[in-house]
Amino acid sequence: MKARELRELEIEELVQKAREARSEFFNAKVKHATGQLEDTAKLKLLRRDVARVESVLTEKREAAK
């Protein structure tokens, strides 16, 4: 997901997106550890998605102060 799209969301929606992204990343890490993950590049993309959502969430929270 693009940062531009994330900036259009509300804080509550971003919190939900962050939760979903972390969950998806964790599941991919487990699959990788057990040898079931075929596309290992997906780990890098998911990690960046988590970071992107967290960054936008931090921006929104700071702006709300």
Buried (B, 14 or more C-beta within 10 A) or exposed (E): EEEEEBEEBEEEEBBEBBEEBBEBBEEBBEBBEEEEBEEEEBBEEBBEBBEBBBEBBEBBEEEEE
